[in-house]
Amino acid sequence: MCNLCCLLDCFAVFGRDCDRAAGAYPGQRENSLGGPGGSGSSSSGTGTSALSAAPGGYNTAGLSPNLSPGPASAGRKMVVSAEMCCFCFDPPRTPRFTNDPYPLFITWKIGRDKRLRGCIGTFSAMNLHSGLREYTLTSALKDSRFPPMTRDELPRLLCSVSLLTNFEDVGDYLDWEIGAHGIRIEFFNEKGSKRTATYLPEVAKEKGWDHIQTMDSLLRKGGYKAPITNDFRNTIKLTRYRSEKMTMSYAEYIAHRQHHHYQNAIGHPLPPYNHYS
């Protein structure tokens, strides 16, 4: 039985007391994908790190110290790996992947139509071993847009790990590329409260939205209820970023684990797993 099975069973019986037993703890959290209800996802400006500052552990360009900036980074080795998705399904005692700090998001989808089932992450750079462990549970059990996941859903789940890089503050709310950039916005709602909201790079492309449709959807996601005008869009503070993403289904996780056990039994190293989302 995978560790996630045990935790989902525990949550079903003991509720939120299971979070503390499992080692889940509060952090700076933010939802990144649209779902039922739309506006139920945003966190306030006080709930996430300031957009003008680079996340902890990053330089002023918003890059992890081991990444090269701009186009040159396209040729570097991917940091995200299939092992990270396996870790979300069943954390091993000693992960084999890096423990460098990154902002990260965990996304769960379900079924053949890949409906969103949970997505929460942080813009504060966290060491990957503890960060993935925390946000696996948070996204599975505490996304306010959905009920907590159950063990019965596991066979139909897909898990995606997104590591965020290359943060850039931009002056024009249209200055980002659909399919390439994620965006995080900061704005003041009709009551004067600061709000933030984000979409990961794949969202606008998957939805078929243009820049204006994406921005307006993100404002609604962030809880803005007043009419949206172009003058108001121009008051938005926008940060664009990129991400590395890996996706694995539960069936692929089981096959990966069985292959790993077989290879270990006969003493051969496990070959790299190249299922890229």
N, C-alpha and C positions, 0 to 999 in steps of 0.2 A: 504494500500500500504506500502511495506517495505521501510525503509530508503534508502537502496541501490537502489531501483527503482527510487526514487526521485533524487539521486545523478547521476545516469546514464542518466536520462532525462536532468538534468541540464548540464552535461558535453556535451551531444549531441548538446545542444543549445548554450551554452556559452564557450565551450572548456575549456582551462586551467584556465580561470578566475574563473571557478566553484571550482577549487581546493582550492583557497584561501577562498572562501565563505564557503566551507565545513570544513575548518580547517586543510586541508592537508598541510604539511610543509616538507622542505627538511631534509633528514637524511642520515645516512651512509647505503647505500642500496647495495644489491647484489642479483643476480639471482641464483637459485639453481638447476633448472631442465633443461635438454636439450629440445630444441624446434626447430622450423624451422630456418635454417640459422646457428644454432650451435654457432658460435663465437659471435653472437650479444648479448651475455649475460654478459660478464665478466666486473667487475669493477676493476679499477686500484688499486695498493697498497696504493695510497694516499686516496682512497675512502672508505677504511674500516680500522678498528682498527688493530694494529700490531699483528701478530700471536703469538709473543713471550709473549705478555701480556694477562692476563685473562681479559675477558670483564668486563666493569664497573659493580660493585655490586657483583662480584664473587671473590672467594679466589684464591690462586695461583694454585690450582688444577683445576680451571675452573668450580667450583661447586657453585651453589647458596647456601647461608648460611643455608637454610632449607633442604638441601639434604645430605644424607650420601654417601660417596664415594664408588666406586667399586661395587662388587657383593652384598654388603649389601643393596644397593639402590633398588634391585629388589623387595624387599618385602614392600617397602614403598607405600603410597597411590599416585595414579596418580594426578598430578597437572592439566594437560590439561583436559578439559571437553567439553561436548556437548554444554553447555551454551556459550562457547567461539565461536563455529561455529555459533550459533544463533546470537551472538553479531555481527559477521561479516556481516550477512544478514540484521540485524536491531538492531543497538546499543541502548539498553535501557538507560535511564538517570542514573540509579544506578545499575551497574553490580553486580551480586551476587558472582562472583568468585574473587579470590585473585588479589590484585594489586601489587604483588611482581614483581621485575624486572627479566626479562629473555631475552636472545637473541631469536628471533622468526622469523618464515617464514609463509607467507600465500600463499597457492597454490589453484588455480582455475583450474578445469578440466571440460570438457563439453561432453555431449552425451553418448551414450551407450558404445562407445569404450574408453571413458574417456581420450580424447585428452587434452594435456596441453593447457591451455588458459591464464595462467599468473602465475608467481611465483617470488616474491621478498620478501626479509627480511633483517634483520640486525644482525650482530654479537655483537653489542653493547647492553648490557642488558637494556631493557626499561620497565617501569611500564606497566603492561599488559593492563590496561584500555586505555591509550593513544597509546600504541604501536600497539595493535590490530586495533584500529580505524584508525591510520595512514596507516598501511600496507595493510589493506583491500582496501583502495582507491588506494594506490600506485600500488599494484599488479593487480588490476582490470583495471586501466586506464593508467598506465605508463610503463608497461613492453614493452621495445622497440622492442621485437620480434613479438608483436601482435598489432593489432589495439585496441583501447579502447573497453571495453565490452559495449554491448547495452542491453537495457531493454528486448528486444525480446529473448535474450539468457538465461535469468534468470531461466525459468522452467527446463532447461537442465543442469544447473550448479551443480557442487559439490565443496564444500569448505573444505580445510584441514588446520588445525592450527598445527604447529610444534613448540614445545618449546625445545631449545637446551641446553644440559647439558654435563658434564663430558669431558671437553676439555683437550686434552693431545697432547703436541708436541712429535713427534716420529722421530727417526733418519733414519728409513728405509721406503721408499715410499711404500713398500709392507706390512707394519706392521699395518694392519687394517682388520676387518672382514666384508665380504660382507653381507649386510642385517642387520648388527648390528651397524656399524659405518657410520656416514657421514664423508666426508673428505673435507678439505679446503687446497688448495695449494698456495704457493707463489713462483714465479719464475721470471727470467729476460728473456724477449723475444729477438728475433734476433736483435732488435735495442737497446738493453740494458735497456729497460724500465721495471720497476717492475710491475708485474701483479698478480692478485689473481683470483681464481675461486673456486666454491664449488659444491658438489653434496650432497643432503640429503641422509640419510641411505637407503631409499627404491630404489634409482635410479638404482644402479648397478644390484640389484636383479631383478627388473622389466624388465630391458633391457636384462638380461641374459649375462652380461659381466663378464669377469674375471678381476683380478687386473690390468693387463697391458692395456686391452681394456678400462677400466674405466679411468685410468690415462691418456691415450692418447686422449680420448674423452674430458676429462676435460682440457687438454692443448689446444686443438683446440677451445674449448668453451671460454677459456681465451685469445684467439687471437694469439696463437703461430702458425706460418705458416711454419717454417723451418722443415726439416726432424727430426723425433724424434728418438734419439738413446738412448741406455741404459745408456751411460755416461751422457747424458743430464738429463734423469730421476733421476739419482743419485744426481743432483744438486738441486732438488726440496725440498723446505721446506714444510713439511706436518703436519697438525694438524688434529687429528681425534676427533670425538665427537659423542654423542648419542642424541636421541631426543624422546620426547613423542609426539604422533600424534593422532589427532582426525579428522574424516571426516564425513561430513553430506551433503546430497543432498538438493536441494531446496525443493523438495517434503517432505522430512523428517523435514526440518525446519518448513514448513507450518503445518504439523501434530503436531509437538512439540508445536508450538505456540497455535494451537487450543486446544490441550490437557491442556496446561497451563491455558488458559482462562477459560476452563470448570472447572478445579479443583479449580481455584480461586473463581469462582462463587458459588461453593457449599461448600467452606471453607475447603477443604482438602489440605494438602501439596502436592506439585508436587514430584512424586517419582523420583529417580535418573534415568538418561537416559544413557544406556550403549551401544551405537552404537560405537564400536571401530573399527578403520581402520585396 
